[in-house]
Amino acid sequence: MISPFSPEEDQLNNPLQKILLPPTDPNAEVQEIPPYKLVYVNGACPRVYRVYKGYSMIGVIFQHITHWSNAVDKIRYAESLDAAVGLNDFMVITGRLTATTEKPATEEELLDIEFDALTSEEWERLKKYVPTPETSDLVAA
């Protein structure tokens, strides 16, 4: 449907409709396929997903009825992970994405992140975390 309103006016009239939800939004449809997160954007056939690696979006992949594809090559993939890996490899090879060994956040850094934004692996790490005298700076008020 074509709206006669500008995008800003339409958003004001329908504040519940959000566009491009971040992977941390509780209303976002997120598929976690470590080390990737697929966030549904729109579409029925193909369904469009943004692919995140860590905190960075690396591109989009498409879910067709019979296969998956990505936005950079013409290969048909059987699984979403394969399409995401193909996208990531292409971005690294072309230099658009730097190949880094991304270090996971420390437990102290995880404590500063909103609870809803933590992954299940991060929750498990925090459950096992025991602060040491060097890392705890608690001051009595």
N, C-alpha and C positions, 0 to 999 in steps of 0.2 A: 504494500500500500504506500502510495506517495503522500507524504504529509505536506499540507500547505504552509506549515509553520517552519521556521528555521530550527536547526537542531537544538539551539539553546531554549527556544520557546517550547518545543516539544518536550524537552527534558523537564522544564518547569511544570508543564501540564501533566506529565506522567513521571513523577519522581521515582516510582518503583522500578521503572525500566532502566537498567544500567547497561552500558555498553563496555565491552572489554574488561570484565571483572579480573582483578589480579588473582593470582593463585592463593593468596591468603584470605580472600573474601569468603565468608561462610556460604554465600549463595552460588559461588562458582562451582561448576562441574569439573572436578579435577581427577585425573587418573595419574597415580604415582607409579612410574616404572623406573626405579633407581638406575642411573642418576638423573633421570628426566622427570618433569611434571608436564602433563598434557592438560591444557585448559581449553574447554569447549568454547568456541566463539559463536558460530551460527551454522546454519545450513542443515539440510536433510540428506541430500545425496549429491555431492559429498559433504560430510560433516567436516568443519574446519576447526582445527586445534592449534593453539599457540604452544610452542615447545620451549620450556624453560630448563636450563641447566644451572643449578645453583640459584642465584638470584637474577640471572640474565636470560632474556628471551633470545633464542638463537634463530627462530624462524617459525614457519607453519607447516603442518602436515595435514593430509586429507584422508578421511575414511570413506572409501567407496563401498558399494555392496560386496564386491568380490576381492578387493585388495586395498592397500594403503599406498599413498604416494606422498612425496614432499614437494616443496616449491622450487627445488633447484635441479632435479634431474628427471629423466623420463622413465625411471625404473618403477616397476610394480612390486611392492613388498607384501609378503604374506602377513606380517605382524607390525603393530604400531612401533614396537621397539626398533625393528629393522629400519623403518622409515626415519625415525628420530636419529638413529646412529648414522644413516646415510646423509642426513641433513648436517649433522655435527661434523662428520668427516669432510664434507664438501666445504663447510665454512672454515675449518682449520686449514685445509689445503690451499684455499684461495686467499688466506690471510685475513679474512674478515672476522675470524674468531681466533684468539690466541690459545694455543694448547697449553694449558696450565694444569698443574696438579693442585687443584683447589683443596686447601686445607679446611677441614670442618671447623665450625666455630667452637671456641673453647666453652667450657661449662659456664664460666663467668659471663661470656657474651650471650649464651643462650638464656641466662637469667634476665637479660635486658630485653628479650624479644617477647611480644605479646603471646599469651598462652595459646590463643587460637591459631597463631601462625607457626607453631612448632609441629614438626613431623613426628610420626610415631617413633622413629629412631632417635630423634632428639629427646623425646620424653623418656625413653629407656635410659639414655645417657644421664639425664638429670636425676632419675630415680636412684642411680648407683653413685652419684656424685657426693663426696664428702669434702666440705671445705677444709683447707689447711690453715694454720695460723697466718701463713704468708698471704693467702688469698682472701681471708675474711677481714674486712675493715668495719666491723660493726661497732658502733659507738652508742653507749647508753645515753638516752636523752634526759 
